[in-house]
Amino acid sequence: MRVAIAGLGLIGGSFAKAIKARTAHHVTGYDIDGETQERALREGAVDGTGAGGFGACDLGLVALYPADSVEFIKSAAPGMKRGSVIIDLCGVKRYVCSAVKRVELGEGVTFIGGHPMAGREEFGYDGSLSALFEGASMILTPEPSAPPDKLRAAEDFFISLGFAGVTVTTPERHDEMISFTSQLAHVVSSAYAQCPLAGGFEGFSAGSFGDMTRVAKLNERMWTELFLRNGDYLTEQIDALTCKLKEFRDSISGGDGDGLTRLLRGGRVIKEEFERKRKMQP
């Protein structure tokens, strides 16, 4: 296939590298930063550069911030060839998918919402890795009218890049679950890293401090947009966590050992169930 990628940061750059490492597809990469484009070309992550690659591609991947993704799709999709597919890779789906519904795609062009469940603390092209998606989950949120053969082809494509599986769901279900599994974790990590005693952790942590603060190292501009585009679900999760933290605080401040033990046991049992389910996954 001819694959075009818009945005050569952590996700787009990793897709380019993974495609070149694992397939025979031709890749055109576009980035607003011309130096990044040229570097990707120099390093063999792409075969060509420029936004014009979307006009001739079989598959277009849009790895930009949500609002930028919508604007790029508005400009590129009408000129794509019949039978091609365009997939956004944003971490929120309701906003992007609903906006793209109002876009006049090229005749015979299929749009599918997507979100690769992979990342790392480094960002930008410098952080991109050909192995970033190995063992990860890919989420797709197609319109009900999406041609089944296009959806199957998209699933096969992502599996070929090392993804362990593809989850097909709705934009609403995606955003609800991501508010808990991803966005809330980033909020908690950032808040924890900003607690008064955090600056003096040296010599006082066996690893849990590092675990809890790992995803506080983030791209604040991107995550601000993701949080605000999913604010209704995310605030629900923050409220739920706040209630649970209050239960812990009340048990500790009130000297309620039995209540505290029940809370801790509840977390342990749930974590053990998480681990059991993970081991059962293929």
Secondary structure, DSSP 4 states (H G I P E B T S, - for coil): -EEEEE--SHHHHHHHHHHHHH---EEEEE-SSHHHHHHHHHTTS-SEESGGGGGT-SEEEE-S-HHHHHHHHHHHGGGSPTT-EEEE--S--HHHHHHHTTS-PPTT-EEEEEEEE---S--SGGG--TTTTTT-EEEEEE-TTS-HHHHHHHHHHHHHTT-SEEEE--HHHHHHHHIIIIIHHHHHHHHHHTSTTGGG-TTS-SSHHHHHHGGGS--HHHHHHHHHHTHHHHHHHHHHHHHHHHHHHHHHHTT-HHHHHHHHHHHHHHHHHHHHHHHH--
